[in-house]
Amino acid sequence: MTARTAPSWWSMTADRFVVEVKEFTRSREQMIFIFFFPMIFLALFGAIFNTDDLYGTGVSFGQYFLAGMIASGMLNTGFQSLAISISIDRSEDVLKRIHATPLPPTAYFFGKILQVLAVSVVQVALLIAMGALLFDVSLPADAWHWFTFVWVFVLGLACSTAWGIATSSLLRNGKAASAILTPVVLVLQFTSGVFFVFTELPTWLQHFAEVFPLKWLAQGMRAVFLPEQFAAAEAAGSWQLPLVALMLAVWLVAGLVISARTFRWLRLDDR
């Protein structure tokens, strides 16, 4: 009898990715939350705050809001949705069963990360298409802006995902996850230049938001999709891209460290 060849790490990761995608597409509520809520908010806020010339830069609020919604959508997918899904899997002993199989833990996490990446790419593409159709947002015309988009997207999504994994272990159970995380995300959205122009917020709220990554992620996206003349209207008078990279990297490292130290496969009452 010929011995069966053990599946490779890559094949197990790919299989896990397929499972994650199937679970996502079978959840109507999750798909609505991830794909349609940002699009609805973009249409509503862009229409309600119908300003065509912010600070004399020729930028409409809809154009400004697009960058914020892209950043916010990435946070929702990588942080909130991922933390809730992992927490629910732990509460329902899904993680316990997975951990008992030969599947390497890294293959499980990479499957999750690839699913978050795939969903985020579709989400961002939909928002950009909607922004171009409704608010005349122009796509970057040079390689430098696209390079900025890629590194801000990758670093921002990695940061969000790391904290989604880390936060999942700090939640006591899956039922409480949404109730705890939704207010946190809303506070960050309202203070980070997503729903309102950042410089119109009180100074103390601006300083509060500067501690957290969503402010920097939204600012990085504005550097990509808004004209250069708008940089002077930012709080610091520039895009501060080096600081954007630094802050996102710091939060990414912190999220990875906390994830490695706190992640658990079992419910608290199983330990």
N, C-alpha and C positions, 0 to 999 in steps of 0.2 A: 504494500500500500504506500502510495506517495504521500509524504507529509505535506500538510497544507502550509502555504507560506503566510506568515503573520502579516496582517495589513500594516502598511506604512503609516507613519505619523501624518503625512500629507493626506492620505486617503481617509483616515479617521477624522481629520479636521474638516475635509470637504464634506464628508457624510454628516458631520455635526452641523455644518453650515446649512446644508440642505434642510435638515430637521428644523433649525431655527427659522429659516425663511418660511417653511410650510406653517409653522406655528404662528408666525406673524401674519401671514396672509389669511389664515383661518379666523383671526380675531378681528371682526369688523370694528369693534370699539377702538382697538389700538390703531388700526389703519386710519380711521376717521380722525383720531387725536393727532397722529403724526403727520398725515398728508393734508387733510382738509381744514383743520382748525387754523393753521398758519395762513392758508390761502384765504379763508374767510376773514381773518383779522386784517390781512393785507388789503383786501378789497374794502372792508368797512372803514378802517382807520384812514386809508388813503382818500376815501370819498368824504368822510366827515371833516377831517383836517385838510381841507382843499386849499393849501397854501402853495403858490407856484414859484415863490421867490424868497427862500429862506435867507435872511441876512444879506440880500442883494447879490447872491451867488448864482441865481438862476436855477437853483435846485428846488424841486417841489418836495412837499412832505412825503408823498408816495415814494419818491426816489430814496429819500432818507430812511423811510420806514422799511424798505426792502432789505437794506443791509442789516438792520436790527432783527427783522424776522428770520433771515437766514441764520444769524447767530443764535437767536432764541430757539429756532427749530432744531439746530444741532444740539443745544443743551437739553431740549426735551427728549430727543432720541437717545443721546449718549448717556445722559445723567438720569433724568426722571424715569423714562420708560424702562431703561435697563435695570435700574435699581429696583423698581417695582416688580419686574418680571423675575429677577433672580430671587427676590425676597419671597414671592409667591411660590416659586419652585422649591425653595427651602422649606416653607411651611407645609407644602404638600408632599414632602419627602422625595421629590424628584431628584434633588441634588444628592440625597443619601443613596438612592439607587444608582445614579450615575457614578458616584464615587466608588461604589462596590464593583463596578465593571472594569475591564482592562483599559478603558479609555483614559489616556493621559490627561491630567488636569489642564495642561497647556493646550491640548487639542480642544477641550471644552471651551476655554476662554477665547481661543482664537476663532472658534466657530461663532461665538457671540460677537466678537469684535468685527468679523467680516460681515455678519448680518447687519450690525449697526452702520458699517461703512456703506453697504449696498443701499440700505434704506435712506441714509443721509444723502447719497448721490442723487437718488430719484427725487427726494424732497427738495433739495437745493435747485435741481434742474427745473422742477415745476414752478418754484417761486421766481426764479430768474425769468422764465418764459412769461409768467403772469405779469411781472414787473415791466418787461419789455412791451407787452401788449397794452397794458392799462396806464402805465406811467412814463412811457418813453425812456425807460432806463437803457442806456447804451452799454453794450458789452465792451470790456477792455479791448483796445485796438493794438496793444503792444505786448511783447513777451514779458516785460518787467511786471506789469500789473497781473498777468496770469500767473507768473511765478509767485507773486505776493499772495494771490488767491489760494494757490496750492498749499503753501506752507502755513498760512493762517487756518485754512480748512483742516489740514492734517493735524496740526498742533492743537487746535481748538477741539477737534473731535476726540483726539487721544486724551486730552485733559478731561473732557466731559465723561468719556467712557471709563477712565481710571477712577473717577469719583463716583460714577454709577456703581461700579463693582465694590468700591470701598464703603459707600453708604448702605449698600444692601445688607452688609453684616452689622451695621449699627442700628438697623431697624429690628424691632422685636419680632414682628410677624408681618406677613404679606397683607393682611387686612388693614393694618394701620399705615402701610407704606404711602398710599395715595394721599391720605388725609394729612400726613406729615410733610410730604415733599411738595405738594401743590402750593401751599402758602409760601414755602421757601422760594420756589421758582417764580411765583408772582412778584414777590418783593424784589428779586433780582431783575426781573423784566421792567418793573416800573422805575427802578433807580439806575438802570444801566444804559439809558439812551435807546431803548427799544420802542416803547409806546410814546415817549415824549423826547423832544430834542434835549440832549444831555445837558447843554449849557443853560437851559431854562429851569433846571432843577435847583433847589437851594444848595448853597455851597457845601453844607454839612452832609447832604445826601450824595453829592458828587464825591466827596472824600470817602464816604461809606462804600459807594459802588467801586471805587478804585482799588479796594482790597480784594475784590472778587473777579474771577476770570471773564464773566459775561461782558462786563464793560469793555475789556480789552479785545475780546473777540468781535464785538459789534464795531468797535473803532477800526479794527483791522479790515473788516469787510467794507466799511465806509471808504477806506483808502483805496479799495479795489473798484467800487462801483460809483463813487461820486467824483466829480471833476476836481482837479488839483486846487482850484481857487477856494473850495470849501474847507481845506485844511486850516486856513486862517480863522475859521469860525469855530474850530474845536477849542476845548477848554485850555489847552496848552499852546494853541496857535499852530499846531502841526499834527501830523498823523502819529508821531512817536512810535514808529514801527519797531525800532530796537527794544523799546520798553514793552511793547505788545508781545514780542517774542519772549522776552525775559519773564514777564508775569505769567504767561501761559506755560512756559517751561517749569517755573517754580511750582505752580499748581499741579502740573503733570507729575513731577517727581514726588511731591507730597502725596498725591493720590495713589501712586504706585507703592510707596512705602507703607501707607496705611492699609492698602489692599492686601499686600503680602503679609502684614502682621495680624490682620483681624479677620480675613476671610474664613468662613466656616461652612462646612458642608451639611452640618446637622442643625436641627432646631435647638434652641436653648434648653428645652426640657428633655432633650435626648442625651445631653452631655452629663 
